[in-house]
Amino acid sequence: MNVIEINNLVKTFPEFSLNQVSLTLPEGYIMGLIGSNGAGKTTLIKIMMGLYHYDDGDISILGLHPIKDGKALREHIGFVFDEPKYYDFSLKKIKKIISPFYKEWNDALFYEYLKKFRLKDSYRFKKLSRGMKLKFSLAIALSHNAKLLILDEPTSGLDPVFRTEFLEILQSVIENGKTSVLFSTHITTDAEKIADYITYIRNGSIEFSNTLDQVMSSYLLVKGQGNQIPKDVQEIMLGSKVTPYNYEALVKSDQITHKVWDIEEVPTLEQVMYFYERSSDYND
């Protein structure tokens, strides 16, 4: 079963548009939605959440339409935002306000997560650190039998230690095989650590959406001496960097017919995104 199915989705704004966006996420897996700031990650997430209408295409989240079936869908989705916003109440009072909206709210599970995340229900939300606010938001999201977690830039601005801890928490969430996670990020190393699937959006279009292993085996970073990129490399490269002494270029593995470079290596996800962003057809 696919928990997310999006086909040829189009959404047009005066100065930005999503162009023929397609992706799928099978049940029980984590997808990292990567892209630079302004690439369309948050817009796509808001469409998934039913906050934006779209102009064309098809979208199904847990087999439901995000707008027509919005109320039913929200029962089964947990949202965690970049900057969680709750009233300046205690965690206990916030829980008391939110829990009646969910038919499958589990109070015991909520307190289990508070204990796991080292939070007390007497804490006031606005006095929590950014990391603690994220943990509380995740506890809320996980306490009503959410089948899909959607997180928008959850690790942005966190220190490295807490980022690692938070990513480990997300990995533990899918261990039951029934919960799935989609999280957007411009921190590619986070996606590389835990994502099973990677979707890269650039300037409103999907460059690739596949398993992490398939993505990483699809590219090579080639290097050579001199400040002139060989014509054979130019014809297949996706992006390049040239210095007075050498060049680097990103190429697709399946387009290589013969090698005219000195060194080749498997790029990191960060390097793949970096060279795509440097490509000549990119408009900021």
C-alpha positions, 0 to 999 in steps of 0.5 A: 500500500502507498500512503502517499500517491501524487501524480502530475500535481500542478499549483500555480502562484503569481511568482512560483509554481509546482510543475507536474509533481509526482511521488509515492511513499509505501507504507512503513518507510521514511521519505526525505523531501529535500531541496533548497529554501523556496524550492516548493517543499512547504507548498507541497506539504500544505497541499498534502495537508489540505491547506492549499487547493491545487490546479491539476493532477491527482493526490491521495494521502492514506487513500483519501483526498486531502480536501474532500476527506480532510476531517477523516484524514486528519485523524490519521496524520500527525503534523510537526512544523518547523516552529510548533505554535501552541498557547502559553499553557502547560503541556497538560492543558494543551493535551486536554484541549487537543485530545478531544479532536481525535477519536483514537487519542491514547492518554497512556501513550501520550504520557509514555512519550512524555516520559521517553522525551523527558518532559513533564506535563507541568512544563509551560510550552513557551518556556521549552527549548526548541528541541523540547517543543519538537519532542512535545509536538511529536508526542502529540502526533504519535498519541492518536494512532497516526499512520503518517507523520509529516514534518516540515523542516523539523531539524532546522536550527537544532544542535547536532546532538539533538538532531541525531537524537531526533532522527533516531526517534523518527527511525523508531516510529516506523519499527511497527511497519505501519507508520510512515514518515515524510519529512522535509529538510535542506539538511541533506545529511539528515535525509541520508542518515534515516530516509529510505526514499529521497525526493528532490524538488528544485524550483517547483519540479521533482528532479528525482524520487526514488529509494536512497540506494537507487539515487546514490547509485545513479550518479558519479562525481568525476574529476580531472586536471586543468580548467577545461572540462572535456567535451564528452563530460560537458555533454552528460554533466548535470552541474560542474565546478571549475578552478584554475587547476581542476574540474569536478562534474556530476554525471549520471552513471547510465550515460557514461560511454567512456571515461575521459577523467582522472578520478571518479567517486560516489557523491554524497547526497549533499554533493548531488544537490549542490551540483544540480543547484549549480546547473545552468538551467537553474533560476533562483 
